[in-house]
Amino acid sequence: MIQKILDALSDPTRREILKLLKRGEKSAGEISEHFDVSAPAISRHLSLLRDAEMVSARREGKNVYYSLSLNFIDEMKLWLNGFAE
């Protein structure tokens, strides 16, 4: 899982998406409005973030809403603490 998290964090667009979601839940459309890339590209970024368990998604009608999942931070802390020993 650490590799997926590191891969997700390696992209500036994905890091910016995480910053947006830090402020609260947003729909895929609301997230797309903040970027000058196509909606399918944002969808791919969101898919990678979900795969790394960094965001969660819920469907409401035709919309998908994304929120930040902070569990990955604990996993990163454990991994990084392994270097301090």
N, C-alpha and C positions, 0 to 999 in steps of 0.2 A: 504493500500500500504506500510506503514511503516514496517509492519511485514514481508512482502515479501523482502523488502530491507535488513532488519536486518538478515533474514534467509540467503539471498544471501551472505552477508558480513561475515557470521559466518564460511565460508569454506575457508581455505587458498588457495586452487586451484583457486577458483573464484576470490579471492582478487588478485592473481597473474595475472589472465586473464585481470582484469581491469587495472592493471599496464601496461601490454603489449599494450592494446588498447589505453592507454594514449599517447603512441608514434605514434599512427595513425592506420588507418583501416588495418585489416588483414583478410585473408581467414581462414576458419575453419582449413584447412590443415596447414597453417602457425602457427596457435595457437597450434595445436596438437604437432608440432615439439618441443615445449618447455617443454613438460611434458612426464613423463614415465608412462602414463596411456593410455588406449585404446581410439581410436577415438570416439566410442560410449559414453564413459565416459565424454569426453570433450564436445560432443554434448549435453549431459544432463546438464552439467554445463552451457553451453551457453543458453540452453532453459530456465533454471531457471533465468539467468541474464536478458534474454529478457522478461520473465514474470514479473520480478520486474522493468521493464522499465529502466534498467541500461545500456543496450546495444541495438543497433538497427542493423537490418540485411537487406542486399539487395542482390538479386540474380543477377548474371551475368553469363549467360550460365549455366554450371554445377556447378559453384562455388558460395558459399555464403560468403559474406564479412561482417564482423562485425566492428562496431565502437562504441566508448564510447558515451553514452547519458548522459549529465550532469544535466538533469532536476531533477534527483533523489537527487542531492546535495541540491537544493533549498527546496525540500520537507523535507529532513532531518533537514535543518536549522530551518525551521518553527516548526517542531516537537520538536527539542531540545530547541528552544527559549521558548517554553511553560513551561519548567522547570525553566527558569530563572526569571519568573514572580512571 
